[in-house]
Amino acid sequence: MIATPPTIALLASPGFRRSENSPLAALLTVLAPFLSHVCPAKLVAMRPTYDAAQAAGFLTDYPGWDVLPPWEEGSIATVAARLVEGQIDWVIYLADPGDLISLFPESIALKRQCVVHGRPFLATVRAAAEWCLLHWIEHDPVSAAQHLCRLGDNAAAECLPSATALALVAHDTRKAAMLTYVETWFPLLDQFRLRLSTGTTGGLLNGALPERLGTVTDDMRAQVARQAARLEGKPGPWTVPYLSGPKGGDAQIADRVLREPGATILFFEDPHVAREHEADIQLLERIARLNTYQNACLHDPATAHRWAELWTQALNAGLAPKLKI
C-alpha cells in the first residue's frame, strides 16, 4: 500500500461519462483495482461524475468519496482552490475536446494551477490510466504482475516507448529545464520510435544553438555541448524539428499526432507570461484529447520527471502499464 495515498480530483465532461461504455467507465476499470490493491486514495468528484460511476457499478462501496456540487455551482473553482492549498495531489479531468466547459475560465485556471504547482493534470484516459498503473508497479510489483502485462506480452507492445512517438515542447523560459530533463532521462527517451519538437527546442535537443535564442548562458551552452556529444555517431536528427511555436510548430505537431496513435506530448509550459500563440498551444492539447484512449499530454517538468522515473522502474521490473484483458 502507498504509505500516504494521494487525494485525486476526478472530473469528466458530460459526453465522457454518459454511457456504460464511456471514457469514464474505461478509466474506472483501471482506477478501481488500483485503489483496491495499492492506493486507497481520496476521490474528490462533482456529483454528476460520482453518479455516473455509481450507475456503472464502480466503487459503489468505496469510503473515500468526497462529492461536490455540479460544475454549475462553481465546483471546478473549488477544486482549483484546494489544489493551490495543497489539498489535491492529482487532477484527472477527462476532457471532451468538443465540450465547451473545458474552455471555460475555471477549467483553464485549474490546468494552469496544476502547472504552477507541479501537479499532474491528466486529461485523457490513457494519461490517467498510465499514471495510476505506473504507480502500482512502483509500490507493489508483485500484485501488479498478476494484473498487468509483461513487456513480452503482445498486448503490451503498443504502449512501449519503442512503439510510440514522443513530442518535446518547451517555452523559452523552460528550455533549460527541457535540456536538463533530456540529459537526466536520455536512456528512456532514446528508446522512443519517433521524437518530435518545435523548432528552437528541437535545435537544442539536436545539439545546436539556434540563432533565434540570441545570447545564451554558459550553462545552456554546456548543456547543448553535452547533448551533442551524446548524439555523436547517431544517424539523422535525434528529434524531428518543426517550425518554432509562434510560427506554427505546435500546429504541425498536432497534425502529426493525429497520425501517430499512442503519442505522448511533454509540453513544458510557462504559466506566468502571455503567449502570443496561445491558440496553437490549446490546439495541440485538444488534438491530444481527440483520441483519449491512446494519447497523453503532460504539462510541467515535475510531472514529466516523475513520469520518466516511473516508466524506468516499470521497464526494469519487466512490466508495462497496461491491464491484462
Contacts in CASP RR format, 6 or more apart in sequence:
PFRMAT RR
TARGET T0000
AUTHOR 0000-0000-0000
METHOD contacts of the structure
MODEL  1
MIATPPTIALLASPGFRRSENSPLAALLTVLAPFLSHVCPAKLVAMRPTY
DAAQAAGFLTDYPGWDVLPPWEEGSIATVAARLVEGQIDWVIYLADPGDL
ISLFPESIALKRQCVVHGRPFLATVRAAAEWCLLHWIEHDPVSAAQHLCR
LGDNAAAECLPSATALALVAHDTRKAAMLTYVETWFPLLDQFRLRLSTGT
TGGLLNGALPERLGTVTDDMRAQVARQAARLEGKPGPWTVPYLSGPKGGD
AQIADRVLREPGATILFFEDPHVAREHEADIQLLERIARLNTYQNACLHD
PATAHRWAELWTQALNAGLAPKLKI
1 38 0 8 1.000
1 39 0 8 1.000
1 40 0 8 1.000
1 139 0 8 1.000
1 140 0 8 1.000
2 38 0 8 1.000
2 39 0 8 1.000
2 135 0 8 1.000
2 139 0 8 1.000
5 39 0 8 1.000
5 40 0 8 1.000
5 41 0 8 1.000
5 42 0 8 1.000
6 39 0 8 1.000
6 41 0 8 1.000
6 42 0 8 1.000
6 89 0 8 1.000
6 90 0 8 1.000
7 41 0 8 1.000
7 42 0 8 1.000
7 44 0 8 1.000
7 87 0 8 1.000
7 88 0 8 1.000
7 89 0 8 1.000
7 90 0 8 1.000
8 41 0 8 1.000
8 42 0 8 1.000
8 43 0 8 1.000
8 44 0 8 1.000
8 88 0 8 1.000
8 89 0 8 1.000
8 90 0 8 1.000
8 91 0 8 1.000
8 92 0 8 1.000
9 44 0 8 1.000
9 45 0 8 1.000
9 79 0 8 1.000
9 82 0 8 1.000
9 83 0 8 1.000
9 88 0 8 1.000
9 90 0 8 1.000
9 91 0 8 1.000
9 92 0 8 1.000
9 93 0 8 1.000
10 31 0 8 1.000
10 43 0 8 1.000
10 44 0 8 1.000
10 45 0 8 1.000
10 49 0 8 1.000
10 92 0 8 1.000
11 45 0 8 1.000
11 46 0 8 1.000
11 49 0 8 1.000
11 76 0 8 1.000
11 79 0 8 1.000
11 91 0 8 1.000
11 92 0 8 1.000
11 93 0 8 1.000
11 94 0 8 1.000
12 22 0 8 1.000
12 23 0 8 1.000
12 24 0 8 1.000
12 48 0 8 1.000
12 49 0 8 1.000
12 52 0 8 1.000
12 93 0 8 1.000
12 94 0 8 1.000
13 94 0 8 1.000
13 95 0 8 1.000
13 96 0 8 1.000
13 98 0 8 1.000
13 99 0 8 1.000
13 101 0 8 1.000
13 102 0 8 1.000
14 48 0 8 1.000
14 96 0 8 1.000
14 99 0 8 1.000
14 101 0 8 1.000
15 22 0 8 1.000
15 96 0 8 1.000
15 99 0 8 1.000
16 22 0 8 1.000
16 23 0 8 1.000
16 24 0 8 1.000
16 94 0 8 1.000
16 95 0 8 1.000
16 96 0 8 1.000
16 99 0 8 1.000
16 292 0 8 1.000
17 23 0 8 1.000
17 24 0 8 1.000
17 25 0 8 1.000
17 48 0 8 1.000
17 49 0 8 1.000
17 52 0 8 1.000
17 94 0 8 1.000
18 52 0 8 1.000
19 25 0 8 1.000
20 56 0 8 1.000
22 52 0 8 1.000
22 56 0 8 1.000
23 94 0 8 1.000
23 125 0 8 1.000
23 292 0 8 1.000
23 293 0 8 1.000
24 49 0 8 1.000
24 52 0 8 1.000
24 53 0 8 1.000
24 56 0 8 1.000
24 94 0 8 1.000
25 52 0 8 1.000
25 56 0 8 1.000
25 58 0 8 1.000
26 125 0 8 1.000
26 129 0 8 1.000
26 293 0 8 1.000
27 92 0 8 1.000
27 94 0 8 1.000
27 125 0 8 1.000
27 128 0 8 1.000
27 129 0 8 1.000
28 53 0 8 1.000
28 56 0 8 1.000
28 58 0 8 1.000
28 59 0 8 1.000
29 58 0 8 1.000
29 323 0 8 1.000
30 128 0 8 1.000
30 129 0 8 1.000
30 132 0 8 1.000
30 133 0 8 1.000
30 323 0 8 1.000
31 58 0 8 1.000
31 59 0 8 1.000
31 128 0 8 1.000
31 129 0 8 1.000
31 132 0 8 1.000
32 58 0 8 1.000
32 59 0 8 1.000
33 147 0 8 1.000
33 323 0 8 1.000
34 132 0 8 1.000
34 133 0 8 1.000
34 135 0 8 1.000
34 136 0 8 1.000
35 41 0 8 1.000
35 43 0 8 1.000
35 59 0 8 1.000
35 62 0 8 1.000
37 136 0 8 1.000
37 140 0 8 1.000
37 143 0 8 1.000
37 144 0 8 1.000
37 147 0 8 1.000
38 135 0 8 1.000
38 136 0 8 1.000
38 139 0 8 1.000
38 140 0 8 1.000
38 143 0 8 1.000
38 144 0 8 1.000
39 132 0 8 1.000
39 135 0 8 1.000
39 136 0 8 1.000
39 139 0 8 1.000
40 64 0 8 1.000
41 64 0 8 1.000
42 64 0 8 1.000
42 66 0 8 1.000
43 59 0 8 1.000
43 62 0 8 1.000
43 64 0 8 1.000
43 65 0 8 1.000
43 66 0 8 1.000
44 66 0 8 1.000
44 68 0 8 1.000
44 79 0 8 1.000
44 82 0 8 1.000
44 88 0 8 1.000
45 53 0 8 1.000
45 65 0 8 1.000
45 66 0 8 1.000
45 67 0 8 1.000
45 68 0 8 1.000
46 67 0 8 1.000
46 68 0 8 1.000
46 69 0 8 1.000
46 70 0 8 1.000
46 71 0 8 1.000
46 75 0 8 1.000
46 76 0 8 1.000
47 67 0 8 1.000
47 68 0 8 1.000
47 69 0 8 1.000
47 70 0 8 1.000
48 70 0 8 1.000
48 71 0 8 1.000
50 65 0 8 1.000
50 67 0 8 1.000
53 59 0 8 1.000
54 60 0 8 1.000
59 65 0 8 1.000
68 75 0 8 1.000
68 78 0 8 1.000
68 79 0 8 1.000
69 75 0 8 1.000
71 101 0 8 1.000
71 106 0 8 1.000
74 106 0 8 1.000
76 104 0 8 1.000
76 106 0 8 1.000
76 107 0 8 1.000
76 110 0 8 1.000
77 106 0 8 1.000
77 109 0 8 1.000
79 88 0 8 1.000
79 91 0 8 1.000
79 110 0 8 1.000
80 106 0 8 1.000
80 109 0 8 1.000
80 110 0 8 1.000
80 113 0 8 1.000
82 88 0 8 1.000
83 91 0 8 1.000
83 110 0 8 1.000
83 113 0 8 1.000
83 114 0 8 1.000
83 117 0 8 1.000
83 119 0 8 1.000
84 113 0 8 1.000
84 117 0 8 1.000
86 117 0 8 1.000
88 119 0 8 1.000
89 119 0 8 1.000
90 119 0 8 1.000
90 120 0 8 1.000
90 122 0 8 1.000
90 131 0 8 1.000
91 110 0 8 1.000
91 111 0 8 1.000
91 114 0 8 1.000
91 119 0 8 1.000
91 120 0 8 1.000
91 121 0 8 1.000
91 122 0 8 1.000
92 122 0 8 1.000
92 128 0 8 1.000
93 102 0 8 1.000
93 107 0 8 1.000
93 110 0 8 1.000
93 111 0 8 1.000
93 121 0 8 1.000
93 122 0 8 1.000
93 123 0 8 1.000
94 123 0 8 1.000
94 124 0 8 1.000
94 125 0 8 1.000
94 128 0 8 1.000
94 292 0 8 1.000
95 102 0 8 1.000
95 107 0 8 1.000
95 123 0 8 1.000
95 124 0 8 1.000
95 289 0 8 1.000
96 102 0 8 1.000
96 289 0 8 1.000
97 286 0 8 1.000
97 287 0 8 1.000
97 289 0 8 1.000
97 290 0 8 1.000
101 107 0 8 1.000
103 282 0 8 1.000
110 121 0 8 1.000
111 121 0 8 1.000
111 123 0 8 1.000
111 299 0 8 1.000
112 271 0 8 1.000
113 119 0 8 1.000
114 120 0 8 1.000
114 121 0 8 1.000
114 299 0 8 1.000
114 300 0 8 1.000
115 121 0 8 1.000
115 269 0 8 1.000
115 271 0 8 1.000
115 299 0 8 1.000
115 300 0 8 1.000
116 271 0 8 1.000
116 272 0 8 1.000
118 300 0 8 1.000
118 301 0 8 1.000
118 302 0 8 1.000
118 303 0 8 1.000
119 302 0 8 1.000
119 303 0 8 1.000
120 131 0 8 1.000
120 298 0 8 1.000
120 303 0 8 1.000
120 306 0 8 1.000
121 298 0 8 1.000
121 299 0 8 1.000
121 303 0 8 1.000
122 128 0 8 1.000
122 131 0 8 1.000
122 296 0 8 1.000
123 285 0 8 1.000
123 288 0 8 1.000
123 289 0 8 1.000
123 297 0 8 1.000
124 288 0 8 1.000
124 289 0 8 1.000
124 291 0 8 1.000
124 292 0 8 1.000
124 293 0 8 1.000
124 295 0 8 1.000
124 296 0 8 1.000
124 297 0 8 1.000
125 292 0 8 1.000
125 293 0 8 1.000
126 262 0 8 1.000
126 292 0 8 1.000
126 293 0 8 1.000
126 294 0 8 1.000
126 295 0 8 1.000
126 296 0 8 1.000
127 295 0 8 1.000
127 296 0 8 1.000
127 297 0 8 1.000
127 298 0 8 1.000
129 321 0 8 1.000
129 323 0 8 1.000
130 159 0 8 1.000
130 296 0 8 1.000
130 321 0 8 1.000
131 307 0 8 1.000
131 310 0 8 1.000
133 144 0 8 1.000
133 148 0 8 1.000
133 321 0 8 1.000
133 322 0 8 1.000
133 323 0 8 1.000
134 307 0 8 1.000
134 310 0 8 1.000
134 311 0 8 1.000
134 313 0 8 1.000
134 314 0 8 1.000
134 321 0 8 1.000
135 310 0 8 1.000
136 143 0 8 1.000
136 144 0 8 1.000
136 147 0 8 1.000
136 148 0 8 1.000
136 321 0 8 1.000
137 144 0 8 1.000
137 148 0 8 1.000
137 310 0 8 1.000
137 313 0 8 1.000
137 314 0 8 1.000
137 317 0 8 1.000
137 319 0 8 1.000
137 321 0 8 1.000
138 310 0 8 1.000
138 313 0 8 1.000
138 314 0 8 1.000
141 317 0 8 1.000
141 319 0 8 1.000
144 317 0 8 1.000
144 319 0 8 1.000
145 317 0 8 1.000
145 319 0 8 1.000
147 323 0 8 1.000
147 324 0 8 1.000
148 319 0 8 1.000
148 320 0 8 1.000
148 321 0 8 1.000
148 322 0 8 1.000
148 323 0 8 1.000
148 324 0 8 1.000
149 155 0 8 1.000
149 156 0 8 1.000
149 319 0 8 1.000
149 320 0 8 1.000
149 322 0 8 1.000
149 323 0 8 1.000
149 324 0 8 1.000
150 156 0 8 1.000
150 318 0 8 1.000
150 319 0 8 1.000
150 320 0 8 1.000
151 160 0 8 1.000
151 315 0 8 1.000
151 318 0 8 1.000
151 319 0 8 1.000
151 320 0 8 1.000
153 320 0 8 1.000
153 324 0 8 1.000
155 322 0 8 1.000
155 324 0 8 1.000
155 325 0 8 1.000
156 320 0 8 1.000
156 322 0 8 1.000
157 163 0 8 1.000
158 164 0 8 1.000
158 262 0 8 1.000
159 262 0 8 1.000
159 320 0 8 1.000
159 321 0 8 1.000
159 322 0 8 1.000
160 191 0 8 1.000
160 320 0 8 1.000
161 188 0 8 1.000
161 189 0 8 1.000
161 191 0 8 1.000
161 192 0 8 1.000
161 193 0 8 1.000
161 311 0 8 1.000
162 191 0 8 1.000
162 192 0 8 1.000
162 193 0 8 1.000
163 193 0 8 1.000
164 192 0 8 1.000
164 193 0 8 1.000
164 194 0 8 1.000
164 260 0 8 1.000
164 262 0 8 1.000
164 263 0 8 1.000
164 264 0 8 1.000
165 192 0 8 1.000
165 193 0 8 1.000
165 194 0 8 1.000
165 195 0 8 1.000
165 196 0 8 1.000
165 256 0 8 1.000
165 257 0 8 1.000
165 260 0 8 1.000
165 262 0 8 1.000
165 263 0 8 1.000
165 264 0 8 1.000
166 189 0 8 1.000
166 192 0 8 1.000
166 194 0 8 1.000
166 195 0 8 1.000
166 196 0 8 1.000
166 263 0 8 1.000
166 264 0 8 1.000
166 265 0 8 1.000
166 266 0 8 1.000
167 195 0 8 1.000
167 196 0 8 1.000
167 197 0 8 1.000
167 253 0 8 1.000
167 256 0 8 1.000
167 257 0 8 1.000
167 263 0 8 1.000
167 264 0 8 1.000
167 265 0 8 1.000
167 266 0 8 1.000
167 267 0 8 1.000
168 178 0 8 1.000
168 182 0 8 1.000
168 189 0 8 1.000
168 195 0 8 1.000
168 196 0 8 1.000
168 197 0 8 1.000
168 201 0 8 1.000
168 202 0 8 1.000
168 205 0 8 1.000
168 239 0 8 1.000
168 266 0 8 1.000
169 197 0 8 1.000
169 198 0 8 1.000
169 201 0 8 1.000
169 245 0 8 1.000
169 250 0 8 1.000
169 253 0 8 1.000
169 265 0 8 1.000
169 266 0 8 1.000
169 267 0 8 1.000
169 268 0 8 1.000
169 284 0 8 1.000
170 177 0 8 1.000
170 178 0 8 1.000
170 201 0 8 1.000
170 267 0 8 1.000
170 268 0 8 1.000
171 268 0 8 1.000
171 269 0 8 1.000
171 270 0 8 1.000
171 273 0 8 1.000
171 275 0 8 1.000
172 200 0 8 1.000
172 213 0 8 1.000
172 270 0 8 1.000
173 270 0 8 1.000
173 272 0 8 1.000
173 273 0 8 1.000
174 268 0 8 1.000
174 269 0 8 1.000
174 270 0 8 1.000
174 301 0 8 1.000
175 200 0 8 1.000
175 201 0 8 1.000
175 204 0 8 1.000
175 213 0 8 1.000
175 220 0 8 1.000
175 268 0 8 1.000
176 217 0 8 1.000
176 219 0 8 1.000
176 220 0 8 1.000
176 223 0 8 1.000
177 268 0 8 1.000
177 301 0 8 1.000
178 201 0 8 1.000
178 204 0 8 1.000
178 205 0 8 1.000
178 268 0 8 1.000
178 301 0 8 1.000
179 204 0 8 1.000
179 205 0 8 1.000
179 220 0 8 1.000
179 223 0 8 1.000
179 224 0 8 1.000
179 227 0 8 1.000
180 223 0 8 1.000
181 266 0 8 1.000
181 268 0 8 1.000
181 301 0 8 1.000
181 304 0 8 1.000
181 305 0 8 1.000
181 308 0 8 1.000
182 189 0 8 1.000
182 205 0 8 1.000
182 227 0 8 1.000
183 223 0 8 1.000
183 226 0 8 1.000
183 227 0 8 1.000
183 230 0 8 1.000
184 305 0 8 1.000
184 308 0 8 1.000
185 305 0 8 1.000
185 308 0 8 1.000
185 312 0 8 1.000
186 230 0 8 1.000
187 312 0 8 1.000
188 308 0 8 1.000
188 311 0 8 1.000
188 312 0 8 1.000
188 315 0 8 1.000
189 195 0 8 1.000
189 308 0 8 1.000
190 238 0 8 1.000
194 240 0 8 1.000
194 260 0 8 1.000
195 205 0 8 1.000
195 238 0 8 1.000
195 239 0 8 1.000
195 240 0 8 1.000
196 239 0 8 1.000
196 240 0 8 1.000
196 242 0 8 1.000
196 253 0 8 1.000
196 256 0 8 1.000
197 203 0 8 1.000
197 205 0 8 1.000
197 239 0 8 1.000
197 240 0 8 1.000
197 241 0 8 1.000
197 242 0 8 1.000
197 253 0 8 1.000
198 241 0 8 1.000
198 242 0 8 1.000
198 243 0 8 1.000
198 244 0 8 1.000
198 245 0 8 1.000
198 249 0 8 1.000
198 250 0 8 1.000
198 253 0 8 1.000
199 210 0 8 1.000
199 241 0 8 1.000
199 242 0 8 1.000
199 243 0 8 1.000
199 244 0 8 1.000
199 245 0 8 1.000
199 249 0 8 1.000
200 210 0 8 1.000
200 212 0 8 1.000
200 213 0 8 1.000
200 244 0 8 1.000
201 241 0 8 1.000
202 237 0 8 1.000
202 239 0 8 1.000
202 241 0 8 1.000
203 210 0 8 1.000
203 239 0 8 1.000
203 241 0 8 1.000
204 210 0 8 1.000
204 220 0 8 1.000
204 223 0 8 1.000
204 224 0 8 1.000
204 227 0 8 1.000
205 227 0 8 1.000
205 238 0 8 1.000
205 239 0 8 1.000
206 227 0 8 1.000
206 231 0 8 1.000
206 237 0 8 1.000
206 238 0 8 1.000
206 239 0 8 1.000
206 241 0 8 1.000
207 224 0 8 1.000
207 225 0 8 1.000
207 227 0 8 1.000
207 228 0 8 1.000
207 231 0 8 1.000
207 238 0 8 1.000
208 224 0 8 1.000
208 228 0 8 1.000
209 216 0 8 1.000
209 220 0 8 1.000
209 221 0 8 1.000
209 224 0 8 1.000
212 244 0 8 1.000
231 238 0 8 1.000
242 248 0 8 1.000
242 249 0 8 1.000
242 252 0 8 1.000
242 253 0 8 1.000
242 256 0 8 1.000
243 249 0 8 1.000
243 252 0 8 1.000
245 277 0 8 1.000
245 280 0 8 1.000
246 276 0 8 1.000
246 277 0 8 1.000
248 277 0 8 1.000
248 280 0 8 1.000
249 280 0 8 1.000
250 277 0 8 1.000
250 280 0 8 1.000
250 281 0 8 1.000
250 283 0 8 1.000
250 284 0 8 1.000
251 280 0 8 1.000
251 283 0 8 1.000
251 284 0 8 1.000
253 265 0 8 1.000
253 284 0 8 1.000
254 280 0 8 1.000
254 283 0 8 1.000
254 284 0 8 1.000
254 287 0 8 1.000
255 287 0 8 1.000
256 263 0 8 1.000
257 263 0 8 1.000
257 265 0 8 1.000
257 284 0 8 1.000
257 287 0 8 1.000
257 288 0 8 1.000
257 295 0 8 1.000
258 287 0 8 1.000
258 290 0 8 1.000
261 291 0 8 1.000
261 294 0 8 1.000
261 295 0 8 1.000
262 291 0 8 1.000
262 294 0 8 1.000
262 295 0 8 1.000
262 296 0 8 1.000
263 288 0 8 1.000
263 294 0 8 1.000
263 295 0 8 1.000
263 296 0 8 1.000
264 295 0 8 1.000
264 296 0 8 1.000
264 297 0 8 1.000
264 298 0 8 1.000
265 284 0 8 1.000
265 285 0 8 1.000
265 288 0 8 1.000
265 295 0 8 1.000
265 296 0 8 1.000
265 297 0 8 1.000
265 298 0 8 1.000
266 298 0 8 1.000
266 304 0 8 1.000
266 307 0 8 1.000
267 281 0 8 1.000
267 284 0 8 1.000
267 285 0 8 1.000
267 297 0 8 1.000
267 298 0 8 1.000
267 299 0 8 1.000
268 299 0 8 1.000
268 300 0 8 1.000
268 301 0 8 1.000
268 304 0 8 1.000
269 281 0 8 1.000
269 299 0 8 1.000
269 300 0 8 1.000
275 281 0 8 1.000
284 297 0 8 1.000
285 297 0 8 1.000
288 295 0 8 1.000
288 296 0 8 1.000
288 297 0 8 1.000
289 295 0 8 1.000
289 297 0 8 1.000
298 304 0 8 1.000
298 307 0 8 1.000
311 321 0 8 1.000
314 320 0 8 1.000
314 321 0 8 1.000
END
